[in-house]
Amino acid sequence: MGETRRSTDPRPDVFPKRVLLVDDSPQFLPALRAALETHGYVVCGEAGDGVAAIEQARVLKPDVVVLDLAMPRLNGMEAAAVLKNLMPRTAIVMLTFHDDQIKAVPASAFGIKAIVSKADGMSTLIKCLDGLVGREPVDSASSELKQSARETAD
């Protein structure tokens, strides 16, 4: 019989990938969850602020954390910096309407692998995640995102 591996396996071809969603909008989280689950991701948890995100990540050990920027208690940048130190192999993606504020700062210093604007839609986020976790890009846009994510990580 085949070998069973946990989703936190560092090899990029092992699915499903576990994702922790962090956003202070209770109206947005269900749509985000549905979009990711439809594309084969497992949403292992949700949090509404940066402090809860860190607590959830410690317990759930996700493969990817999708963080909003503007949140109570700890904002997304502050939470990303803590998560980078706690879980250096976990990919962190900033999903925000305030992407213009983040681009002025070297995101990789905070452990952020990619920044996606909420205005760009769920398909852009999915393509970005697919690139980060090693799924083959489906079109040139995702290839560009994958390259952009690599450059951000460097």
C-alpha positions in Angstrom: 0.0 0.0 0.0 1.0 3.6 -0.5 2.7 5.7 2.1 0.4 8.2 4.0 2.0 11.6 4.6 0.8 14.5 6.7 -0.2 17.7 4.9 2.7 19.5 6.6 5.1 17.4 4.6 7.7 19.9 3.3 7.6 18.3 -0.2 5.5 20.7 -2.4 3.6 17.9 -4.3 1.8 16.6 -1.2 -1.8 17.7 -1.0 -4.1 18.8 0.5 -2.3 21.8 2.0 -3.6 23.2 5.3 -4.4 26.9 5.4 -5.1 29.2 8.4 -7.3 32.2 7.4 -6.9 35.4 9.4 -9.2 38.3 8.8 -11.3 40.5 11.1 -14.3 40.5 8.7 -16.7 37.8 9.6 -18.5 38.4 6.3 -15.4 37.8 4.2 -14.1 34.6 5.9 -16.8 32.2 4.7 -16.3 33.3 1.1 -12.5 32.9 1.4 -12.9 29.5 3.0 -15.3 28.3 0.3 -12.9 29.5 -2.5 -9.9 27.7 -1.0 -11.8 24.5 -0.2 -13.2 24.4 -3.8 -9.6 24.4 -5.0 -8.5 21.5 -2.8 -7.1 23.4 0.2 -8.1 22.4 3.7 -8.9 25.3 5.9 -7.7 24.1 9.3 -8.7 27.2 11.2 -9.8 30.9 11.2 -8.8 33.8 13.4 -10.0 37.4 13.6 -6.9 39.2 14.8 -3.1 38.8 14.9 -2.9 37.5 18.4 -5.5 34.7 17.7 -3.6 33.9 14.5 -0.4 33.2 16.4 -2.3 31.1 18.9 -4.1 29.1 16.2 -0.9 28.6 14.2 1.0 27.2 17.2 -1.7 24.6 17.7 -2.8 23.9 14.1 0.6 24.0 12.3 -0.7 25.1 8.9 1.3 24.9 5.7 0.1 28.4 4.7 -1.3 31.4 6.6 -3.4 33.9 4.8 -3.3 37.2 6.7 -5.2 40.5 6.4 -3.2 43.6 7.1 -5.6 45.8 9.1 -6.7 43.9 12.2 -7.1 44.5 15.9 -4.6 43.6 18.6 -1.7 42.8 16.2 -1.9 43.8 12.6 -0.9 41.4 9.8 2.7 42.7 9.5 3.3 42.3 13.3 1.7 38.8 13.3 3.7 37.8 10.2 7.0 38.8 12.0 6.1 36.6 15.0 5.0 33.7 12.8 8.2 33.9 10.7 10.2 33.3 13.9 7.8 30.6 15.3 7.3 28.7 12.0 9.9 29.6 9.4 8.7 26.9 6.9 5.1 28.2 6.9 4.3 30.3 3.9 2.7 33.6 4.8 0.5 35.5 2.3 -0.8 39.0 2.9 -4.3 39.4 1.5 -5.4 43.0 1.9 -7.1 46.1 0.4 -4.1 48.1 1.7 -1.4 46.5 -0.6 -0.1 49.9 -1.5 1.0 50.4 2.2 2.9 47.1 2.3 4.8 47.5 -1.0 6.8 50.3 0.6 8.3 47.8 3.1 10.4 44.8 2.2 7.7 42.1 2.9 10.3 39.3 3.1 11.7 40.9 6.3 8.4 40.0 7.9 8.3 36.5 6.5 5.7 37.4 3.9 6.1 35.3 0.7 3.4 37.2 -1.4 1.0 40.1 -1.2 -2.4 39.8 -2.9 -4.9 42.6 -3.2 -8.4 41.6 -2.2 -9.5 43.8 -5.1 -7.8 41.3 -7.5 -10.2 38.6 -6.5 -10.1 35.0 -5.3 -8.7 33.6 -8.5 -5.5 35.7 -8.1 -5.1 34.4 -4.5 -5.6 30.8 -5.6 -3.0 31.2 -8.4 -0.6 32.7 -5.9 -1.1 29.9 -3.4 -0.7 27.3 -6.1 2.6 28.8 -7.1 3.8 29.0 -3.5 3.0 25.4 -2.7 4.3 23.9 -5.9 1.2 23.2 -8.0 1.8 23.7 -11.7 0.7 27.1 -12.9 -2.3 27.0 -15.2 -1.5 30.1 -17.2 1.1 32.8 -17.6 -0.5 35.0 -14.9 0.2 32.4 -12.2 3.8 32.0 -13.5 4.3 35.7 -13.0 2.9 35.4 -9.5 5.1 32.5 -8.8 8.1 34.4 -10.0 7.0 37.5 -8.0 6.6 35.3 -4.9 10.1 33.9 -5.4 11.5 37.4 -5.7 9.7 38.5 -2.6 11.1 35.5 -0.7 14.7 36.3 -1.7 
